Every structure is written in structure tokens, then in C-alpha cells.
Amino acid sequence: MELIIAITISLTVLSVAATLLAGSFNTRLRENQKTDGLADAQRALNLMTREIANSGYGLTNNGIVAGDSSATTIRVRANLNATSGETSSTTTTDRDEDIKYMLYTDAGSSYIVRLDVNTAAQETVLANRVDTLNIRYYANRIDYTPDICDIRTTATEVTQKSLAKFVVITVCVTLPERGTPGSSGYIPASSVQMISDVTLRNADLVNY
């Protein structure tokens, strides 16, 4: 009888330990996913912000290619060597002078891709855990608050991208659930949002 009781207690303790261990693994995996996903998204957002801020440099417009820009895509040009006196200083045909950012989805996965038009359309995946990319275009700096993978504002976007002087970029990273609903250590899916805004200083140098 004592042996049966001892075995029962041992099995109970083992079951509890296994449950706690499973929960611990789920938490660790989720935190690893969160760290990697946010790091990728932040790097992508930083690069986008920097290159979009250069848009229009050495040009007579804001540098945004209207026909190739939308809520999930933006293409910008800048004559980065305009003052260098080089053969190509009067054009935007050099590396990094014609850049397109877009959200690319394939087989259920989404990526932020950077395309350098002047280098045989060379593509670089900047972030592979991004699920949403929203780009908004405004005539002037605006006030806004975060919304669900977007922003909320009373301002109206420009009807022509060539008139934009302020761009707001929103990126969302969705973290998948870990474990089984109702089980110990279960972590439901969640979404983390990042926002960056850019003043196109080259579009209005007189007032910048």
C-alpha cells in the first residue's frame, strides 16, 4: 500500500514538473521570437527612415516615384552625388539613388524587401517577421496616435505623392501562439507595433 502511495505521489510530482517545464519552454521560445522579430523590424524601420529622409536630394521634387508608391510600397530617388562633379552627378543612376521598399508575401510569410533599382534590381530582405507595413503620405507634419497596425489622425493624406512632405511608416510584428489553449504555459498570439515618421526636408528646403 505504501509503495502504491509513493508511486502515485512520484507520478503527480513528475506530471507537475513536466507541465512547468513545458510552460517554461513556451515562454523561452516566445521571448526568443519576440527579440528576433523586433530586432529585424527595428533595423528595417531605421534604414527606411534614413533613406526616405534623403529622398529628393539634388532633385527639383520630393523624390517619391508616385506611380510606384502606395500604402505598402514606397520608391524614392535622390541624387546623392549631385555636388561631386562626377559623370553621373546629373542623374539618379548610381547605387542607392533609386530605392524601393515593399512588403512581400510568399507561402504565408511576409518580408520587408529593399530593392536597388540601379543595381539590376538587387533585392535585400531586411526583416522576415513583419506582417504589416503601412505607409501614409501627408503635405505637412501631423499629430497622430497609434492605431491597430496603423495610425489615427484627423489629417488627410495627399492625393498626389509628389506633394508629400511628411511620411509615417507603421510596422507590425505578429508573434504566433505557443502551446495549446487551456494548457499550462500557453501564450496567445499578440502583435507588436513600431512607428517612425520622416520629414522630407529636401522637398521644401526654403522652409526646412
Sequence and secondary structure as in RCSB ss.txt:
>XXXX:A:sequence
MELIIAITISLTVLSVAATLLAGSFNTRLRENQKTDGLADAQRALNLMTREIANSGYGLTNNGIVAGDSSATTIR
VRANLNATSGETSSTTTTDRDEDIKYMLYTDAGSSYIVRLDVNTAAQETVLANRVDTLNIRYYANRIDYTPDICD
IRTTATEVTQKSLAKFVVITVCVTLPERGTPGSSGYIPASSVQMISDVTLRNADLVNY
>XXXX:A:secstr
 HHHHHHHHHHHHHHHHHHHHHHHHHHHHHHHHHHHHHHHHHHHHHHHHHHHHTTTTTSSS  B GGG  SSEEE
EE  TTTTTT TTTTSS STTSEEEEEEEEETTEEEEEEEETTTTTEEEEEESS  EEEEEEESS    EEETTE
EE S    SSGGG  EEEEEEEEEE  BS TTSTT B  EEEEEEEEEE GGG TTT 
